[in-house]
Amino acid sequence: MKHILIYLSLFISADLYAQQDTVKVEELVTKNKIELTQIYINKVVVLLEKLPFTAVNESDIPTNKYLLGEFKDIEKSSQKNVAVVIEKYKSIIPYADKDQLIDAIMFLQEVILQMNSIE
């Protein structure tokens, strides 16, 4: 139950974070590694949630029971993948160099912005 609550709170925070404006390097430099780790994980979560749908837009696909089921399966798989990634990154990312972590956040942010421009 504890893990479910943690994942749920991370998903909610990722959604809230994704709705915010983009972060600037100047803001990131002032944050500690724990805050940077959370920002990084949130960026990864946003990316993983968007990734399966970048090549295909649901509105371009005929609406039928089979294809809707396929989309639901993709969403379920994505959620499981996100949960595993969050769990593993929480133990790995704190060992990252702060400057590399900031560079990675900025890179992921740019990728997400590019993906949003495709939609």
Secondary structure, DSSP 8 states (H G I E B T S, - for coil): -HHHHHHHHHHHHHHHHHHS----HHHHHTS-HHHHHHHHHHHHHHHHHHGGGSS--GGGS---HHHHHHHHHHHHHHHHHHHHHHHHHHHHGGGS-HHHHHHHHHHHHHHHHHHHHH-
